Amino acid sequence: MKILKMTFWVLWRIWFYILMAIPILVMLPFLLISILKEEWYPYFFVMARIWAKFILFGMGFRYKVEYEQEIEPHKSYMFIANHTSMTDIMLMLSIIRNPFVFVGKKELVNIPLFGFFYKKTCILVDRKSSKSRMEVFERAQKRLAQGLSICIFPEGGVPDDESVLLDEFKDGAFRLALEHQIPIVPITFADNKERFSYTFMSGSPGLMRAKTHCFIPTAGLSSDQKKTVRDQSWKVIHDQLVAFQK
């Protein structure tokens, strides 16, 4: 039985990367055109959502999302969520229709095909470089000025210890939200760690639950209140993770 499980996990993980490549190859000409100009990004975003759903359904995942507050079209938000799996990217794209740009770690550019478009469309950060972190703010400000939203996983990465329910939040997302006076939308992913964690020999098809919480307003707040909104956001997601576990 153990050998069968190990075989399944190996083949299933390989299948994940095959699924990542198939829609990219099929849509390649349109994807390449959509990244020629920044103002064409919304067209790229539509195809990215198709790519994300293709992977989730192809892996045997189905998702269920609850919205506590309606996300208005053509409005900018700061989307944040807990981060435990590579499928967090796919699930975020699947449940949010407003075009947004990811702020993410530069290491993902090494994934064939995916890495090329990731580098061209996302805001990459080298967390060891203070210069890189400053460039992130400049690029994010430009994207927000274009009417797009931003998505950041504020833990700053996936904790090495999978027993950690929710790691501490970094300040970046909240600083940007306050500077641009855009609402923060906390989102809780309940099952991604169980379904497809970074531990190779683990995971299974099944349900992925998500909940988008009531927005945390930033209008009228100053940068001095960064810690307040950061801690409030952390508590919302943490408490929901605890509730999901029950």
MARBA-3410 file (N, C-alpha, C, O; in Angstrom, 1 decimal):
246
0.8,-1.2,0.0,0.0,0.0,0.0,0.9,1.3,0.0,0.6,2.2,-0.7 ~ 1.9,1.2,0.8,2.8,2.4,0.8,3.5,2.7,-0.5,3.6,3.9,-0.9 ~ 3.9,1.6,-1.2,4.4,1.8,-2.6,3.4,2.4,-3.5,3.8,3.2,-4.3 ~ 2.2,1.9,-3.4,1.1,2.5,-4.3,0.9,4.0,-4.0,0.7,4.8,-5.0 ~ 0.9,4.4,-2.7,0.7,5.8,-2.4,1.9,6.6,-2.9,1.7,7.7,-3.5
3.1,6.1,-2.7,4.3,6.8,-3.2,4.2,7.0,-4.7,4.6,8.1,-5.3 ~ 3.8,5.9,-5.4,3.7,6.0,-6.9,2.7,7.0,-7.3,2.9,7.8,-8.2 ~ 1.5,7.0,-6.6,0.5,8.0,-6.9,1.0,9.4,-6.7,0.8,10.3,-7.6 ~ 1.7,9.7,-5.6,2.1,11.0,-5.3,3.1,11.5,-6.3,3.1,12.7,-6.8 ~ 4.1,10.6,-6.8,5.1,11.0,-7.8,4.4,11.4,-9.1,4.6,12.4,-9.7
3.5,10.5,-9.5,2.8,10.7,-10.8,1.9,11.9,-10.7,1.8,12.7,-11.7 ~ 1.3,12.1,-9.6,0.3,13.2,-9.4,1.1,14.5,-9.4,0.6,15.5,-10.0 ~ 2.2,14.6,-8.8,3.0,15.8,-8.8,3.6,16.1,-10.2,3.6,17.3,-10.7 ~ 4.0,15.1,-10.9,4.4,15.3,-12.3,3.2,15.8,-13.2,3.4,16.7,-14.0 ~ 2.1,15.3,-13.0,0.8,15.7,-13.7,0.5,17.1,-13.4,0.0,17.8,-14.3
0.8,17.6,-12.2,0.6,19.0,-11.9,1.4,19.9,-12.8,0.8,20.9,-13.3 ~ 2.6,19.6,-13.0,3.5,20.5,-13.9,3.1,20.3,-15.4,3.2,21.3,-16.1 ~ 2.6,19.1,-15.7,2.1,19.0,-17.1,0.9,19.9,-17.3,0.7,20.5,-18.3 ~ 0.0,19.9,-16.3,-1.2,20.7,-16.4,-0.9,22.2,-16.4,-1.6,23.0,-17.1 ~ 0.2,22.6,-15.8,0.6,24.0,-15.8,1.0,24.4,-17.2,0.8,25.5,-17.7
1.6,23.4,-18.0,2.2,23.7,-19.3,1.1,23.7,-20.4,1.2,24.5,-21.3 ~ 0.1,22.8,-20.3,-0.8,22.6,-21.4,-1.5,23.9,-21.8,-1.4,24.3,-23.0 ~ -2.2,24.6,-20.9,-2.9,25.8,-21.3,-2.0,26.9,-21.8,-2.4,27.7,-22.7 ~ -0.8,27.0,-21.2,0.2,28.0,-21.7,0.5,27.7,-23.1,0.6,28.7,-23.9 ~ 0.8,26.5,-23.5,1.2,26.1,-24.9,0.0,26.4,-25.8,0.2,26.9,-26.9
-1.2,26.1,-25.4,-2.4,26.3,-26.2,-2.7,27.7,-26.5,-3.0,28.1,-27.6 ~ -2.5,28.5,-25.4,-2.8,30.0,-25.5,-1.6,30.8,-25.8,-1.7,32.1,-25.7 ~ -0.5,30.2,-26.1,0.8,30.9,-26.2,0.8,32.2,-27.1,1.3,33.2,-26.6 ~ 0.3,32.1,-28.3,0.3,33.3,-29.1,-0.5,34.5,-28.5,0.0,35.6,-28.5 ~ -1.6,34.2,-27.9,-2.4,35.2,-27.3,-1.8,35.8,-26.0,-1.9,36.9,-25.7
-1.1,34.8,-25.2,-0.4,35.3,-24.0,0.7,36.2,-24.4,0.9,37.2,-23.7 ~ 1.5,35.9,-25.4,2.6,36.7,-25.8,2.1,38.1,-26.3,2.8,39.1,-26.0 ~ 1.0,38.1,-27.0,0.5,39.4,-27.4,0.0,40.3,-26.2,0.3,41.5,-26.2 ~ -0.6,39.6,-25.2,-1.2,40.3,-24.1,-0.1,40.9,-23.2,-0.5,41.8,-22.4 ~ 1.1,40.5,-23.3,2.2,41.1,-22.4,3.0,42.1,-23.1,4.0,42.6,-22.5
2.6,42.4,-24.4,3.4,43.4,-25.1,3.3,44.8,-24.5,4.2,45.6,-24.6 ~ 2.1,45.1,-24.0,1.8,46.4,-23.4,1.2,46.2,-22.0,0.3,45.4,-21.8 ~ 1.6,47.1,-21.1,1.0,47.0,-19.7,-0.5,47.2,-19.7,-1.2,46.5,-18.9 ~ -1.0,48.0,-20.6,-2.4,48.3,-20.5,-3.3,47.1,-21.1,-4.5,47.1,-20.9 ~ -2.6,46.1,-21.7,-3.3,44.9,-22.1,-3.3,43.8,-21.0,-3.8,42.7,-21.3
-2.8,44.2,-19.9,-2.8,43.2,-18.8,-4.1,42.5,-18.5,-4.2,41.3,-18.2 ~ -5.2,43.3,-18.4,-6.5,42.6,-18.1,-6.8,41.4,-19.1,-7.5,40.5,-18.6 ~ -6.4,41.5,-20.3,-6.6,40.3,-21.2,-5.7,39.1,-20.8,-6.2,38.0,-20.8 ~ -4.5,39.4,-20.4,-3.7,38.4,-19.8,-4.3,37.8,-18.6,-4.3,36.5,-18.4 ~ -4.9,38.6,-17.8,-5.5,38.1,-16.5,-6.7,37.2,-16.8,-6.8,36.2,-16.1
-7.4,37.4,-17.8,-8.5,36.5,-18.2,-8.0,35.1,-18.5,-8.5,34.1,-18.1 ~ -6.9,35.1,-19.3,-6.3,33.8,-19.7,-5.6,33.2,-18.5,-5.6,31.9,-18.4 ~ -5.1,34.0,-17.5,-4.5,33.4,-16.3,-5.6,32.7,-15.5,-5.3,31.7,-14.9 ~ -6.8,33.2,-15.5,-7.9,32.6,-14.7,-8.3,31.3,-15.3,-8.6,30.3,-14.6 ~ -8.3,31.2,-16.7,-8.6,30.0,-17.4,-7.5,28.9,-17.0,-7.8,27.8,-16.7
-6.2,29.4,-17.1,-5.1,28.5,-16.7,-5.2,28.0,-15.3,-5.0,26.8,-15.1 ~ -5.6,28.8,-14.4,-5.7,28.4,-13.0,-6.8,27.4,-12.8,-6.6,26.4,-12.1 ~ -8.0,27.6,-13.4,-9.1,26.7,-13.2,-8.8,25.4,-13.9,-9.2,24.3,-13.4 ~ -8.1,25.4,-15.0,-7.7,24.2,-15.7,-6.9,23.3,-14.8,-7.1,22.1,-14.8 ~ -5.9,23.9,-14.1,-5.1,23.1,-13.2,-5.8,22.6,-12.0,-5.7,21.4,-11.7
-6.6,23.4,-11.4,-7.4,22.9,-10.2,-8.3,21.8,-10.6,-8.3,20.7,-9.9 ~ -9.1,21.9,-11.6,-10.0,20.8,-12.0,-9.2,19.6,-12.5,-9.6,18.5,-12.2 ~ -8.1,19.8,-13.2,-7.3,18.7,-13.7,-6.7,17.9,-12.6,-6.4,16.7,-12.8 ~ -6.4,18.6,-11.5,-5.8,17.9,-10.3,-6.9,17.2,-9.5,-6.5,16.5,-8.5 ~ -8.1,17.4,-9.8,-9.2,16.8,-9.0,-9.6,17.6,-7.8,-10.2,17.2,-6.9
-9.3,18.9,-7.9,-9.7,19.9,-6.8,-11.0,20.5,-7.2,-11.2,20.9,-8.4 ~ -11.9,20.7,-6.3,-13.0,21.6,-6.5,-13.0,22.6,-5.4,-12.6,22.3,-4.3 ~ -13.5,23.8,-5.7,-13.4,24.8,-4.7,-14.8,25.4,-4.3,-15.7,25.4,-5.2 ~ -14.9,25.9,-3.1,-16.1,26.5,-2.6,-15.7,27.7,-1.9,-14.9,27.7,-1.0 ~ -16.3,28.9,-2.3,-15.9,30.2,-1.7,-17.1,30.9,-1.1,-18.2,30.9,-1.7
-16.9,31.5,0.0,-17.9,32.3,0.6,-17.5,33.8,0.6,-16.3,34.1,1.0 ~ -18.4,34.7,0.2,-18.0,36.1,0.1,-18.8,36.8,1.2,-20.1,36.8,1.2 ~ -18.1,37.4,2.2,-18.8,38.2,3.2,-19.2,39.6,2.7,-20.1,40.2,3.2 ~ -18.5,40.1,1.7,-18.8,41.4,1.1,-18.5,41.3,-0.4,-17.6,40.7,-0.8 ~ -19.3,42.0,-1.1,-19.2,42.0,-2.6,-18.0,42.8,-3.0,-17.8,44.0,-2.6
-17.2,42.2,-3.9,-16.1,42.9,-4.5,-16.6,43.6,-5.7,-17.1,43.0,-6.7 ~ -16.4,45.0,-5.8,-17.0,45.8,-6.8,-16.0,45.7,-8.0,-14.8,45.8,-7.9 ~ -16.6,45.6,-9.2,-15.8,45.6,-10.5,-15.1,47.0,-10.6,-15.7,48.0,-10.1 ~ -14.0,47.1,-11.3,-13.3,48.3,-11.7,-12.9,49.1,-10.4,-12.8,50.3,-10.5 ~ -12.6,48.4,-9.3,-12.2,49.1,-8.1,-10.9,48.4,-7.7,-10.8,47.1,-7.8
-10.0,49.1,-7.1,-8.7,48.6,-6.7,-8.8,48.1,-5.2,-9.4,48.8,-4.4 ~ -8.2,47.0,-5.0,-8.1,46.4,-3.6,-6.7,45.8,-3.3,-5.9,45.7,-4.2 ~ -6.5,45.6,-2.1,-5.3,44.9,-1.6,-5.8,43.5,-1.2,-6.4,43.4,-0.1 ~ -5.6,42.5,-2.0,-6.0,41.1,-1.6,-4.9,40.4,-0.9,-3.7,40.4,-1.3 ~ -5.2,39.9,0.3,-4.2,39.1,1.1,-4.7,37.8,1.5,-6.0,37.6,1.6
-3.9,36.8,1.7,-4.3,35.5,2.1,-3.2,34.7,2.8,-2.0,35.1,2.6 ~ -3.6,33.7,3.5,-2.5,32.8,4.1,-1.9,32.0,3.0,-2.5,31.8,1.9 ~ -0.6,31.6,3.2,0.1,31.0,2.1,0.7,29.7,2.6,1.6,29.6,3.5 ~ 0.2,28.6,2.0,0.7,27.3,2.4,1.0,26.3,1.2,1.5,25.2,1.4 ~ 0.7,26.8,0.0,0.8,25.9,-1.2,1.0,26.6,-2.5,0.6,27.8,-2.5
1.5,26.0,-3.5,1.6,26.6,-4.8,0.2,26.8,-5.4,0.0,27.7,-6.2 ~ -0.8,26.0,-4.9,-2.1,26.1,-5.5,-2.8,27.4,-4.9,-3.9,27.7,-5.4 ~ -2.2,28.1,-4.0,-2.8,29.4,-3.5,-2.9,30.4,-4.7,-3.8,31.1,-4.8 ~ -1.9,30.3,-5.6,-1.9,31.2,-6.8,-3.1,30.9,-7.6,-3.8,31.8,-8.0 ~ -3.3,29.6,-7.9,-4.4,29.2,-8.8,-5.8,29.5,-8.1,-6.7,29.9,-8.8
-5.9,29.2,-6.8,-7.2,29.5,-6.2,-7.5,30.9,-6.1,-8.7,31.3,-6.3 ~ -6.5,31.8,-5.9,-6.7,33.2,-5.8,-7.2,33.7,-7.2,-8.2,34.5,-7.3 ~ -6.6,33.2,-8.3,-7.0,33.6,-9.6,-8.4,33.2,-9.9,-9.1,33.8,-10.6 ~ -8.8,32.0,-9.4,-10.1,31.4,-9.7,-11.2,32.2,-9.0,-12.3,32.2,-9.6 ~ -11.0,32.7,-7.8,-12.1,33.2,-7.1,-12.2,34.7,-7.1,-13.2,35.3,-6.7
-11.2,35.4,-7.7,-11.2,36.9,-7.7,-11.3,37.3,-9.2,-10.4,36.9,-10.0 ~ -12.3,38.1,-9.6,-12.5,38.5,-11.0,-11.8,39.8,-11.3,-11.4,40.0,-12.4 ~ -11.6,40.7,-10.3,-11.0,42.0,-10.6,-9.5,41.7,-10.9,-8.8,41.0,-10.2 ~ -9.1,42.2,-12.0,-7.6,42.0,-12.4,-6.7,42.5,-11.3,-6.8,43.7,-10.9 ~ -5.8,41.7,-10.9,-4.8,42.0,-9.9,-3.4,41.5,-10.3,-3.3,40.7,-11.2
-2.4,42.1,-9.7,-1.0,41.7,-10.0,-0.5,41.1,-8.7,-0.6,41.7,-7.6 ~ 0.2,39.9,-8.8,0.8,39.3,-7.7,2.1,40.0,-7.4,2.9,40.4,-8.2 ~ 2.4,40.1,-6.1,3.8,40.4,-5.6,4.3,39.1,-5.0,3.8,38.6,-4.1 ~ 5.4,38.6,-5.6,5.8,37.3,-5.2,7.3,37.1,-5.3,8.1,38.0,-5.8 ~ 7.8,36.0,-4.8,9.2,35.7,-4.7,9.8,35.4,-6.1,9.2,34.8,-6.9
11.0,35.8,-6.3,11.6,35.7,-7.6,12.0,34.3,-8.0,12.2,34.0,-9.2 ~ 12.1,33.4,-7.0,12.5,32.0,-7.3,11.6,31.3,-8.2,12.1,30.4,-8.9 ~ 10.3,31.7,-8.3,9.4,31.0,-9.2,9.7,31.2,-10.7,9.1,30.5,-11.5 ~ 10.5,32.2,-11.0,10.9,32.4,-12.4,11.6,31.2,-13.0,11.7,31.1,-14.2 ~ 12.1,30.3,-12.2,12.9,29.2,-12.6,12.0,28.0,-13.1,12.5,27.1,-13.7
10.7,28.1,-12.9,9.8,27.1,-13.4,9.6,27.3,-15.0,9.2,28.4,-15.4 ~ 9.9,26.3,-15.8,9.8,26.4,-17.2,8.4,26.9,-17.7,7.4,26.5,-17.1 ~ 8.3,27.7,-18.7,7.1,28.3,-19.2,6.4,29.3,-18.3,6.3,30.5,-18.5 ~ 6.0,28.7,-17.1,5.3,29.5,-16.1,6.2,30.7,-15.7,5.8,31.8,-15.6 ~ 7.5,30.4,-15.5,8.4,31.4,-15.0,8.6,32.6,-15.9,8.7,33.7,-15.4
8.5,32.3,-17.2,8.6,33.4,-18.2,7.5,34.4,-18.0,7.8,35.6,-17.9 ~ 6.3,34.0,-17.9,5.1,34.9,-17.8,5.0,35.4,-16.4,4.6,36.6,-16.2 ~ 5.4,34.7,-15.4,5.5,35.1,-14.1,6.4,36.3,-14.0,6.0,37.3,-13.3 ~ 7.5,36.3,-14.6,8.5,37.4,-14.5,8.0,38.6,-15.3,8.2,39.7,-14.8 ~ 7.3,38.4,-16.4,6.8,39.5,-17.2,5.6,40.2,-16.6,5.4,41.4,-16.9
4.8,39.5,-15.8,3.5,40.1,-15.3,3.4,40.3,-13.8,2.6,41.1,-13.4 ~ 4.2,39.7,-13.1,4.2,39.9,-11.6,5.2,40.8,-11.1,6.2,41.1,-11.8 ~ 5.1,41.3,-9.9,6.1,42.1,-9.3,7.0,41.3,-8.4,6.5,40.7,-7.4 ~ 8.2,41.1,-8.8,9.1,40.2,-8.1,9.9,40.9,-7.0,10.3,42.0,-7.1 ~ 10.1,40.1,-5.9,10.8,40.7,-4.8,11.9,39.7,-4.4,11.7,38.5,-4.2
13.1,40.3,-4.1,14.2,39.6,-3.5,14.2,40.0,-2.0,14.6,41.1,-1.7 ~ 13.7,39.2,-1.2,13.4,39.6,0.2,14.7,39.9,1.0,14.7,40.4,2.1 ~ 15.9,39.5,0.4,17.1,39.8,1.1,17.7,41.1,0.6,18.7,41.6,1.2 ~ 17.1,41.8,-0.3,17.6,43.0,-0.9,16.6,44.2,-0.5,15.5,44.2,-0.9 ~ 17.1,45.2,0.2,16.3,46.3,0.5,16.0,47.1,-0.7,14.9,47.7,-0.8
16.9,47.2,-1.7,16.7,47.9,-3.0,15.5,47.2,-3.7,14.7,47.9,-4.3 ~ 15.5,45.9,-3.7,14.4,45.2,-4.4,13.1,45.5,-3.7,12.1,45.6,-4.4 ~ 13.1,45.6,-2.4,11.8,45.9,-1.7,11.3,47.3,-2.0,10.1,47.5,-2.2 ~ 12.2,48.2,-2.2,11.8,49.5,-2.6,11.2,49.6,-4.0,10.3,50.3,-4.3 ~ 11.9,48.8,-4.9,11.4,48.7,-6.3,10.0,48.1,-6.4,9.2,48.5,-7.2
9.7,47.2,-5.5,8.4,46.6,-5.4,7.3,47.7,-5.2,6.3,47.7,-5.8 ~ 7.6,48.6,-4.2,6.6,49.6,-3.9,6.4,50.6,-5.1,5.3,51.0,-5.4 ~ 7.5,50.8,-5.9,7.4,51.7,-7.0,6.5,51.1,-8.1,5.7,51.7,-8.7 ~ 6.8,49.8,-8.4,6.0,49.1,-9.4,4.5,48.9,-9.0,3.6,49.0,-9.8 ~ 4.3,48.6,-7.7,3.0,48.4,-7.2,2.2,49.7,-7.3,1.0,49.7,-7.7
2.8,50.8,-7.0,2.2,52.1,-7.1,1.8,52.4,-8.6,0.7,52.9,-8.8 ~ 2.6,52.0,-9.5,2.3,52.2,-10.9,1.1,51.4,-11.3,0.2,51.8,-12.0 ~ 1.0,50.1,-10.9,-0.1,49.2,-11.2,-1.4,49.7,-10.6,-2.4,49.7,-11.2 ~ -1.3,50.2,-9.4,-2.5,50.7,-8.7,-3.0,52.0,-9.4,-4.2,52.2,-9.6 ~ -2.1,52.8,-9.9,-2.5,54.0,-10.7,-3.2,53.6,-12.0,-3.9,54.4,-12.5
-2.9,52.4,-12.5,-3.6,51.9,-13.7,-4.9,51.3,-13.4,-5.6,50.8,-14.4 ~ -5.4,51.3,-12.2,-6.7,50.8,-11.8,-6.7,49.3,-11.5,-7.8,48.8,-11.3 ~ -5.5,48.7,-11.4,-5.5,47.3,-11.0,-5.5,47.1,-9.5,-5.3,48.1,-8.8 ~ -5.6,45.9,-9.1,-5.5,45.6,-7.7,-4.1,44.8,-7.5,-3.5,44.5,-8.4 ~ -3.8,44.7,-6.2,-2.5,44.0,-5.8,-2.9,42.8,-5.0,-3.8,42.9,-4.1
-2.1,41.7,-5.1,-2.3,40.5,-4.3,-1.0,40.2,-3.6,0.0,40.0,-4.4 ~ -0.9,40.1,-2.3,0.3,39.8,-1.6,0.0,38.7,-0.5,-1.1,38.8,0.1 ~ 0.8,37.7,-0.4,0.7,36.8,0.7,1.6,37.3,1.8,2.8,37.2,1.7 ~ 1.0,38.0,2.8,1.8,38.8,3.7,2.7,38.0,4.7,3.5,38.6,5.5 ~ 2.6,36.7,4.7,3.6,36.0,5.6,5.0,36.0,5.0,6.0,35.7,5.7
5.1,36.4,3.7,6.4,36.5,3.1,7.0,35.2,2.6,8.1,35.2,2.2 ~ 6.2,34.2,2.6,6.6,32.9,2.1,5.9,31.8,2.9,5.1,32.1,3.8 ~ 6.1,30.6,2.5,5.5,29.4,3.2,6.4,29.0,4.4,7.6,28.7,4.1 ~ 5.9,28.9,5.6,6.7,28.5,6.7,7.3,27.1,6.5,6.6,26.2,6.0 ~ 8.5,26.9,6.9,9.2,25.6,6.8,8.5,24.6,7.7,8.4,23.4,7.3
8.0,25.1,8.8,7.3,24.2,9.8,5.8,24.2,9.4,5.1,25.2,9.6 ~ 5.3,23.1,8.9,3.9,23.0,8.4,2.9,23.0,9.6,1.7,23.0,9.4 ~ 3.4,22.9,10.8,2.5,22.9,12.0,2.1,24.3,12.3,1.2,24.6,13.1 ~ 2.8,25.3,11.7,2.5,26.7,11.9,1.2,27.0,11.2,1.1,26.9,10.0 ~ 0.2,27.5,12.0,-1.1,27.7,11.4,-1.1,29.0,10.6,-1.6,29.0,9.5
-0.5,30.1,11.1,-0.4,31.3,10.4,0.8,32.1,10.9,0.9,32.4,12.1 ~ 1.8,32.3,10.0,3.0,33.0,10.4,2.7,34.5,10.6,1.7,35.0,10.2 ~ 3.7,35.2,11.1,3.6,36.7,11.3,3.5,37.3,9.9,4.1,36.9,9.0 ~ 2.8,38.5,9.9,2.6,39.2,8.6,3.7,40.3,8.5,4.1,40.9,9.5 ~ 4.2,40.4,7.3,5.2,41.5,7.0,4.3,42.8,6.7,3.1,42.7,6.6
5.0,43.9,6.7,4.3,45.2,6.6,3.9,45.7,5.2,3.0,46.5,5.1 ~ 4.6,45.1,4.2,4.5,45.7,2.8,3.1,45.9,2.3,2.8,47.0,1.8 ~ 2.2,44.9,2.4,0.9,45.0,1.9,0.1,46.1,2.6,-0.7,46.8,1.9 ~ 0.3,46.3,3.8,-0.5,47.2,4.6,0.1,48.6,4.4,-0.7,49.6,4.4 ~ 1.3,48.7,4.2,1.9,50.0,3.9,1.4,50.5,2.5,1.0,51.7,2.4
1.3,49.7,1.5,0.8,50.0,0.2,-0.7,50.4,0.3,-1.1,51.4,-0.3 ~ -1.5,49.6,1.0,-2.9,49.8,1.1,-3.2,51.2,1.8,-4.1,51.9,1.4 ~ -2.4,51.5,2.8,-2.6,52.8,3.5,-2.2,54.0,2.6,-2.8,55.0,2.6 ~ -1.1,53.8,1.9,-0.6,54.9,1.0,-1.6,55.2,-0.1,-1.7,56.4,-0.5 ~ -2.2,54.2,-0.6,-3.2,54.4,-1.7,-4.6,54.4,-1.3,-5.5,54.5,-2.1
-4.8,54.2,0.1,-6.2,54.3,0.6,-7.1,53.3,-0.1,-8.3,53.7,-0.4 ~ -6.7,52.1,-0.3,-7.5,51.1,-0.9,-7.9,50.0,0.2,-7.1,49.8,1.1 ~ -9.1,49.5,0.1,-9.5,48.5,1.1,-8.6,47.2,1.1,-8.2,46.8,0.0 ~ -8.5,46.7,2.2,-7.8,45.4,2.4,-8.8,44.3,2.4,-9.8,44.3,3.2 ~ -8.6,43.2,1.6,-9.6,42.1,1.5,-8.8,40.9,2.1,-8.1,40.2,1.3
-9.1,40.5,3.3,-8.5,39.3,3.9,-9.2,38.1,3.3,-10.4,38.0,3.3 ~ -8.4,37.1,2.9,-9.0,35.8,2.3,-8.4,34.7,3.1,-7.1,34.6,3.2 ~ -9.2,33.7,3.5,-8.7,32.5,4.2,-8.8,31.3,3.3,-9.9,31.0,2.8 ~ -7.7,30.6,3.1,-7.7,29.3,2.4,-7.6,28.2,3.4,-6.7,28.1,4.2 ~ -8.6,27.4,3.4,-8.7,26.4,4.5,-8.0,25.1,4.2,-7.4,24.5,5.2
-7.9,24.6,3.0,-7.5,23.2,2.7,-6.3,23.1,1.8,-5.9,22.0,1.5 ~ -5.7,24.2,1.4,-4.6,24.1,0.4,-3.4,23.3,0.9,-2.8,22.6,0.1 ~ -3.1,23.5,2.2,-2.0,22.8,2.7,-2.2,21.3,2.7,-1.3,20.5,2.4 ~ -3.4,20.9,3.1,-3.8,19.5,3.1,-3.8,18.9,1.7,-3.4,17.8,1.4 ~ -4.4,19.7,0.7,-4.5,19.2,-0.6,-3.2,19.1,-1.4,-3.0,18.1,-2.1
-2.3,20.1,-1.2,-1.1,20.2,-2.1,-0.1,21.0,-1.4,0.2,22.1,-1.8 ~ 0.5,20.5,-0.3,1.6,21.2,0.4,2.9,21.1,-0.4,3.0,20.4,-1.4 ~ 3.9,21.8,0.2,5.2,21.7,-0.4,6.0,20.4,0.0,7.1,20.2,-0.6 ~ 5.4,19.6,0.8,5.9,18.3,1.1,5.6,17.4,-0.1,4.4,17.2,-0.4 ~ 6.6,16.8,-0.7,6.4,16.1,-2.0,5.4,14.9,-1.8,4.5,14.8,-2.6
5.7,14.1,-0.9,4.8,12.9,-0.7,3.6,13.2,0.2,3.5,12.7,1.3 ~ 2.7,14.0,-0.3,1.5,14.4,0.4,0.5,14.9,-0.5,0.8,15.2,-1.7 ~ -0.7,15.1,0.0,-1.8,15.7,-0.8,-2.8,14.7,-1.4,-2.5,13.5,-1.4 ~ -3.9,15.2,-1.8,-5.0,14.4,-2.4,-6.0,15.3,-3.1,-6.1,16.4,-2.7 ~ -6.7,14.8,-4.1,-7.8,15.5,-4.7,-8.9,15.8,-3.6,-8.9,15.1,-2.6
-9.7,16.8,-3.9,-10.8,17.0,-2.9,-11.2,18.5,-2.9,-10.8,19.3,-3.8 ~ -11.9,18.9,-1.9,-12.5,20.2,-1.7,-11.5,21.2,-1.2,-10.7,20.9,-0.3 ~ -11.5,22.4,-1.8,-10.7,23.5,-1.3,-11.7,24.6,-0.9,-12.4,25.2,-1.8 ~ -11.7,25.0,0.4,-12.7,26.0,0.9,-11.9,27.3,1.0,-10.7,27.4,1.4 ~ -12.6,28.4,0.7,-12.0,29.7,0.8,-13.1,30.7,1.3,-14.3,30.5,1.1
-12.7,31.7,2.0,-13.6,32.7,2.5,-13.0,34.1,2.3,-11.9,34.4,2.8 ~ -13.7,35.0,1.6,-13.3,36.4,1.6,-14.0,37.2,2.6,-15.3,37.1,2.7 ~ -13.3,37.8,3.5,-13.9,38.5,4.6,-14.3,39.9,4.3,-14.0,40.5,3.3 ~ -15.0,40.5,5.3,-15.4,41.9,5.2,-14.1,42.7,5.0,-13.1,42.5,5.7 ~ -14.2,43.7,4.2,-13.0,44.5,3.9,-12.6,45.3,5.1,-13.4,45.7,5.9
-11.3,45.6,5.2,-10.7,46.4,6.2,-10.5,47.8,5.6,-9.5,47.9,4.8 ~ -11.2,48.8,5.9,-11.1,50.1,5.3,-9.8,50.8,5.7,-9.3,50.7,6.8 ~ -9.2,51.6,4.7,-8.0,52.3,5.0,-8.3,53.8,4.8,-7.4,54.6,5.1 ~ -9.4,54.2,4.3,-9.7,55.6,4.0,-9.6,56.4,5.3,-10.2,56.2,6.3 ~ -8.8,57.5,5.2,-8.6,58.4,6.3,-7.6,57.9,7.3,-7.3,58.6,8.3
-7.0,56.7,7.1,-6.0,56.2,8.0,-4.6,56.7,7.6,-4.4,56.8,6.4 ~ -3.7,56.8,8.5,-2.3,57.2,8.1,-1.4,56.0,8.2,-1.8,55.0,8.8 ~ -0.2,56.2,7.7,0.8,55.1,7.8,1.2,54.7,9.2,1.7,53.6,9.5 ~ 0.9,55.6,10.2,1.2,55.3,11.6,0.3,54.1,12.1,0.6,53.5,13.1 ~ -0.8,53.9,11.4,-1.8,52.8,11.8,-1.5,51.5,11.1,-2.4,50.6,11.0
-0.3,51.4,10.5,0.0,50.2,9.7,-0.1,48.9,10.6,-0.6,47.9,10.2 ~ 0.5,49.0,11.8,0.5,47.9,12.7,-0.9,47.5,13.1,-1.2,46.3,13.2 ~ -1.8,48.4,13.3,-3.2,48.2,13.7,-3.9,47.3,12.6,-4.5,46.3,12.9 ~ -3.8,47.8,11.3,-4.5,47.1,10.2,-3.8,45.8,9.9,-4.5,44.8,9.6 ~ -2.5,45.7,10.1,-1.8,44.4,9.9,-2.3,43.4,11.0,-2.6,42.3,10.6
-2.3,43.8,12.2,-2.7,42.9,13.3,-4.2,42.5,13.1,-4.6,41.3,13.4 ~ -5.0,43.4,12.7,-6.4,43.1,12.5,-6.6,42.1,11.4,-7.4,41.2,11.5 ~ -5.8,42.3,10.3,-5.9,41.4,9.2,-5.5,40.0,9.6,-6.1,39.0,9.2 ~ -4.4,39.9,10.3,-3.8,38.6,10.8,-4.9,37.9,11.7,-5.1,36.7,11.5 ~ -5.5,38.6,12.5,-6.5,38.0,13.5,-7.7,37.5,12.7,-8.3,36.4,13.0
-8.2,38.2,11.7,-9.3,37.8,10.9,-9.0,36.4,10.2,-9.8,35.5,10.3 ~ -7.9,36.3,9.6,-7.5,35.1,8.9,-7.2,33.9,9.9,-7.6,32.8,9.7 ~ -6.5,34.3,11.0,-6.2,33.3,12.0,-7.4,32.7,12.6,-7.5,31.5,12.7 ~ -8.3,33.5,13.0,-9.6,33.1,13.6,-10.4,32.2,12.7,-11.0,31.2,13.1 ~ -10.4,32.5,11.4,-11.1,31.7,10.4,-10.4,30.4,10.2,-11.1,29.4,10.0
-9.1,30.3,10.2,-8.4,29.0,10.1,-8.8,28.1,11.3,-9.0,27.0,11.1 ~ -8.8,28.7,12.5,-9.2,27.9,13.7,-10.7,27.4,13.5,-10.9,26.3,13.8 ~ -11.5,28.3,13.0,-12.9,27.9,12.8,-13.0,26.8,11.7,-13.8,25.8,11.9 ~ -12.3,26.9,10.7,-12.3,25.8,9.7,-11.8,24.5,10.2,-12.4,23.5,9.9 ~ -10.8,24.5,11.1,-10.3,23.3,11.7,-11.4,22.6,12.6,-11.4,21.4,12.6
-12.2,23.4,13.2,-13.3,22.8,14.0,-14.4,22.2,13.2,-15.4,21.7,13.7
END
